[in-house]
């Protein structure tokens, strides 16, 4: 069996992009500093370190997510390995989910916190990062797969009715 290339490319490029953007944010901003760019008052860069889980819940408990991240990544890899015939949408969703899980795991293991930098200030949405966006987009795409692909999947062909009398 062979893991689809689309999954592998998205997974590795996703992890790389996440880590590069996080390194850029750590090297550019001071913790808590809002950069004002790219859209002041609406969407801004700001550096925040999250020692908890999603949205800062369970402070200090982020490392508890390590097995979950490994499980998510392992499941996405195995799914793509076992189902190479699945649609591109499915492999994209799995690649994004795996990349997001590993991207945040790398931070948790090496830095003991997750680096966040994107802030929708206009609605005061919690600060997030590329990995978080990948997980969210991957989950949405995987959900859409069930909604739309099942509607358009070809039905099993039926045997023609016999014309015997």
CORNOR-V451367 format. One line per field, one symbol per residue. psi: psi as a letter, one per 20 degrees, with the letter a starting at -180 (. if undefined). burial: + if it has 24 or more other C-alpha atoms within 12 Angstrom, else -. A space follows every 50 residues. Layout:
psi: ???
burial: ???
This chain:
psi: qppphgggghgghggggghghgggghihqqpippihqinpifoqpqpppo jbbpkjqmpijhhiighgghgggghgggghgimiirrhgghggggggggg ghghgggghgijrppqiponhhjlqqpaaggggggggggghhghghghhh hjqpqppqpqqqjq.
burial: ---+-+++-++++++-+++-++--++--+----++-------++++++++ ++++-------++-++--++-++--+++++---+-++-++++++++++++ ++++++++---++++++++++----++++++++++++++-++--+----- ---------------
